[in-house]
Amino acid sequence: MRRSILTPVLSTLAVVASMLVATPAHAHGYVSSPASRQALCAQGKVTGCGDIVWEPQSVEAPKGSMQCNGGGSRFAELNDNSKNWPATQVTDNVTFTWVLTARHRTSTWEYFVGGTRIAVFDDGGAQPGATMTHNVNLGGRTGRFTVLARWNVYDTINAFYSCVDVQVGTGPSPSPSPSASPSPSPSASPSASPSPSRSATPSPSTSPTTGGTWAAGTTYAVGATVTYGGLTYRCRQGHTAIAGWEPPNVPALWQLV
């Protein structure tokens, strides 16, 4: 009798365990503009990127790293400078936009070039919106270099990491990339720290949609297809669209068909 009761219990636990293993990791966030390395991988503009193609929002590791993958056990391809990552042409003042598919309470947002912190934005534990923008001054640097953006979560030991390769003018690179730099002292003074802007998450306005043109305010289910800019995209994660989450900008949410 005892064995007949124990067997279905164990079977149920096995099913639950398998469901937990199969459940995808929760989404988080990454820099979408200028395109970060993980964004370029997810868009197919850089090949040989590994799993980051499917999880550009998941570069999570303990705080304090100066590597593009946060020094974690995954996504080491992001540290590979031999890939000749495309650099975005920018000016001395750059607006960095994060896409946040899970809005964690935030301690600070930090930006580094070659081991030097050039900007910090203190949220004091506030929950960000679905997107976050920061205007960062690059301090007169010219040439090609890499900006490491770090999103420090308020109530965990972890942070999210994004490396963005930029080109300012035509001068030489002023410093090595973050993936080869030692960890700096967090006491460096930022050169710019304006208040971050937030975008509120809209309420769903329509039912899941298949077909038609992408539109902000629309609720999309997994598998829904839309057109944008003459191209067709398939929804990867159910969500309500907002301005800034256009399909080419958020490969974590949309896959080009």
C-alpha positions in Angstrom: 0.0 0.0 0.0 2.8 2.4 0.9 4.6 1.6 -2.3 1.5 2.3 -4.4 1.2 5.7 -2.8 4.9 6.6 -3.1 5.1 5.7 -6.8 2.7 8.3 -8.2 4.2 10.9 -5.8 7.6 10.3 -7.2 6.3 10.4 -10.7 4.7 13.7 -10.1 7.9 15.2 -8.7 9.8 14.0 -11.7 7.4 15.7 -14.0 7.6 18.9 -12.1 11.4 18.8 -12.1 11.5 18.2 -15.8 9.2 21.2 -16.3 11.5 23.4 -14.2 14.5 22.3 -16.3 12.7 23.0 -19.6 11.4 26.5 -18.5 13.4 29.2 -20.2 15.3 31.8 -18.1 13.5 35.0 -17.2 14.4 37.8 -19.5 16.2 40.9 -18.2 17.8 43.6 -20.3 20.6 44.9 -22.6 21.7 48.0 -24.5 19.8 48.1 -27.8 21.1 51.5 -29.1 23.8 52.0 -30.1 23.8 48.3 -30.8 25.6 46.3 -28.1 27.6 43.2 -29.0 24.8 40.9 -27.9 22.3 43.0 -30.0 24.5 42.6 -33.0 24.7 38.8 -32.4 20.9 38.5 -32.0 20.4 40.5 -35.2 22.7 38.2 -37.1 25.2 40.9 -37.9 28.0 39.0 -36.2 28.3 35.2 -36.4 29.7 32.6 -34.1 28.2 34.1 -31.0 26.8 31.0 -29.4 23.7 31.0 -27.2 23.7 34.8 -26.9 21.9 34.9 -30.2 18.8 33.7 -28.3 19.4 35.4 -25.0 20.8 38.9 -25.6 19.0 40.1 -22.4 20.7 37.4 -20.2 24.3 38.6 -19.6 24.0 38.5 -15.9 26.9 38.0 -13.5 28.1 39.3 -10.1 28.7 43.0 -9.8 32.2 44.5 -10.4 33.4 42.8 -13.5 35.0 44.7 -16.4 34.4 41.9 -19.0 31.7 42.1 -21.7 30.2 38.8 -20.4 30.5 39.9 -16.8 33.1 37.3 -16.1 30.4 34.6 -15.9 30.5 31.0 -17.2 28.5 31.9 -20.3 28.7 34.1 -23.4 32.5 34.3 -23.5 32.2 35.1 -27.2 31.3 38.6 -26.2 34.9 39.1 -24.9 36.4 38.0 -28.2 37.9 41.2 -29.8 39.1 39.2 -32.9 35.5 39.2 -34.1 36.0 42.7 -35.4 32.7 43.9 -33.9 31.0 46.6 -36.0 31.4 50.1 -34.4 28.6 52.7 -34.4 29.6 56.2 -35.4 28.8 58.6 -32.6 29.6 62.0 -31.3 31.1 62.9 -27.9 27.6 62.8 -26.3 25.8 59.5 -26.7 22.4 58.4 -25.7 22.4 54.8 -24.6 19.0 53.0 -24.6 18.4 49.8 -22.6 15.5 47.4 -23.4 14.3 45.9 -20.1 12.3 42.7 -20.5 12.3 42.3 -16.7 12.3 45.5 -14.7 14.6 44.8 -11.7 14.9 47.4 -8.9 18.1 49.3 -9.6 21.0 50.5 -7.6 23.1 52.2 -10.3 23.9 52.3 -14.0 27.6 52.6 -14.8 29.5 53.3 -18.0 33.2 52.6 -18.5 35.9 53.1 -21.1 39.2 51.2 -20.8 38.7 50.7 -17.0 37.7 54.3 -16.3 34.2 55.0 -15.2 32.9 57.9 -17.2 29.3 58.1 -16.0 27.1 56.8 -13.2 23.3 57.2 -12.7 22.0 56.4 -9.2 18.4 55.1 -9.1 18.4 54.4 -5.3 16.4 51.2 -5.6 13.7 52.4 -7.9 12.1 50.2 -10.5 12.9 51.3 -14.0 10.4 51.5 -16.9 10.4 49.1 -19.9 13.1 51.2 -21.5 15.9 53.4 -20.0 18.0 56.0 -21.6 21.1 57.8 -20.4 23.0 60.6 -22.0 26.7 60.0 -21.6 29.6 62.3 -22.4 32.6 60.4 -23.7 35.1 62.9 -22.4 36.6 64.1 -25.7 37.8 60.6 -26.7 38.3 59.9 -30.4 38.7 56.9 -32.5 37.3 53.4 -32.0 36.8 52.1 -28.5 34.4 50.0 -26.4 32.0 51.3 -23.8 31.1 48.8 -21.1 27.6 49.4 -19.7 26.7 47.9 -16.3 23.2 47.7 -14.7 23.6 47.0 -11.0 20.5 45.3 -9.5 19.4 46.7 -6.2 18.5 43.7 -4.2 20.8 41.0 -5.6 24.6 40.6 -5.9 24.3 40.6 -9.7 24.5 43.0 -12.6 23.7 43.0 -16.3 26.4 43.8 -18.8 26.5 45.2 -22.3 29.6 46.2 -24.4 29.1 48.8 -27.1 31.7 49.4 -29.8 31.8 53.0 -31.0 33.7 55.2 -33.3 34.2 58.9 -32.7 35.8 60.8 -35.5 38.8 59.1 -37.1 41.4 59.2 -34.4 43.1 56.1 -32.8 41.7 54.1 -30.0 42.4 55.8 -26.6 42.4 52.7 -24.5 42.0 48.9 -24.5 38.6 47.3 -24.5 36.9 46.5 -21.1 37.3 42.7 -21.7 41.1 43.1 -21.2 41.1 45.8 -18.5 41.6 45.3 -14.7 38.7 46.2 -12.4 38.8 49.9 -11.5 38.1 51.6 -8.3 34.4 52.5 -8.1 35.3 55.9 -6.6 36.1 57.4 -10.0 34.1 60.5 -10.6 31.6 60.4 -13.6 31.9 63.1 -16.2 28.1 63.1 -16.7 25.3 62.1 -14.6 21.9 63.6 -15.7 18.7 62.0 -14.4 17.7 58.9 -16.4 14.5 59.1 -18.4 11.9 56.4 -18.0 9.2 55.1 -20.3 6.0 53.9 -18.6 4.7 50.4 -19.5 1.4 50.9 -21.4 -1.7 48.9 -20.6 -2.7 46.2 -23.1 -5.0 47.7 -25.8 -5.8 44.7 -28.0 -5.8 41.0 -28.1 -2.9 38.9 -29.4 -2.3 39.7 -33.1 -1.2 37.7 -36.0 -0.4 39.6 -39.2 -0.7 43.3 -39.7 1.8 46.1 -39.1 3.6 46.4 -35.7 2.0 49.1 -33.5 2.9 50.4 -30.0 0.2 49.6 -27.4 -0.6 46.2 -29.0 -0.4 43.0 -27.0 1.5 40.3 -28.9 1.5 36.6 -28.1 4.3 34.1 -28.7 4.2 33.2 -32.4 2.4 36.3 -33.6 3.8 37.7 -36.8 3.9 41.4 -37.8 5.4 43.5 -40.6 7.7 46.4 -39.9 9.8 48.3 -42.4 8.8 45.9 -45.1 10.0 42.9 -43.2 8.2 40.1 -41.3 8.9 39.3 -37.7 7.7 36.5 -35.3 7.1 37.2 -31.6 9.5 35.3 -29.3 8.1 36.4 -26.0 4.6 37.6 -25.2 4.5 41.4 -24.4 2.8 44.7 -24.9 4.6 46.8 -27.4 5.8 50.3 -26.6 7.8 52.9 -28.6 11.4 51.8 -28.5 10.5 48.1 -28.8 10.2 48.1 -32.6 11.1 44.6 -33.9 14.6 45.5 -35.3 15.5 47.0 -31.9 14.6 44.1 -29.6 15.7 40.7 -31.0 14.9 39.3 -27.6 11.2 39.8 -28.4 11.1 39.5 -32.3 12.8 37.1 -34.8 13.1 38.1 -38.4 11.3 35.5 -40.5 
